[in-house]
């Protein structure tokens, strides 16, 4: 879900569905179509990147996005408390190995 900006039009074919609201016409919500979710997510991501991490190499951006996806999908507003979120994070790490350097 996006606003009516032209550069979003080509995205429509790449996803299951793509709906827009027309901010230029003062339309901000129509039925369940709104940009509030993506704007809220981006706000949290931007604050984290500017306030906590501050630097992010492009090659690692997908890792930061994965972390924020996890946080956003497991937040208090969705009924997930801190303990449950920690348990989910530990379960997600089970069987995975964190390495600093790749073996040659």
N, C-alpha and C positions, 0 to 999 in steps of 0.2 A: 504494500500500500504506500503510495507516494502522493505528492502534490502533482499539479498539472505540468510541471517543467518538462520541456521538450526532450531533454537528455534521458528521461526515464522511459520514454515510449518504446525504445528498442528492448528494454528489459522485459516487457510483457511476454514475449515469446520464449524467454529463457526459464520461466517459472510456471508452476502449476496454474497460478492465477495472478492477475495484476489489476488492482483497482486504484482509482485516483479520486482525490477530492480537489475542488477548484478553489484554492486559497484566494486567487485574484477576484473571485466573485463572492468572497466572504463565506465560503462553504468550508467548514472545518470538520464536520462529521456528517455522514449520511448512512443511516442504518448502522451497520457495524464497521463501516469504512472510515478510518481515521489514521492520521500519521502519529498520533500520540505515543504508541508503543515504540516505534523506531526512534522517535525523538527522545523518549525517556531512556532507552537503551544507549543511544549515542551520548547523551548527557553523562551517564554513569561512566561509560568508556572514556570519554574525554577527560573527566575529572580524575579518573584513575591514572591515565597516561600523563597528565600534566602534574598531578600531585604526588603520586606514589612512584611510578616508574621513570618518568621524565625522559628517558631515552629508549628507543626501540629501533633496532635494525630491521629493514624491510624483510629480510629473510626469516625473521622470527615473529613477524606480525601475526601470522596464523596462530601461533601459540598464545599470544596475548588475547586475541579474539576468542579462542577456545576457553580461556579462563573466564573472561567476562560473560561468555554464553552460559557457562556453568553457573556463575554467580547470579545472573539474571533469571535463569530458569529455576533456580533453587533459592528464592528469596523469601523473606518473611511474609510479604504480601500474597504469596502463593501458598502459605501455610507451612513453609519449611523453616524450622528453627535452627539455631547455630549448631546444636549437637547433631541433628539430622544431616545438615549440610556437611559437617566434618566427617560423619560416617560415610556419606556418599563419596566424598573426595578420597578417603582411604580405600574404599571398595574399588573405586575407579583406577587406583594406582596398583592394585593387586596384580602381580604377575608381570609388571612392566619394570623395565630397568632404565634409570636415568643416567645417561652418560654425558660427560663433558666433551670428549673427543671421540670421533669415529675410529674404530680399529682399522688399520691399514691392510 
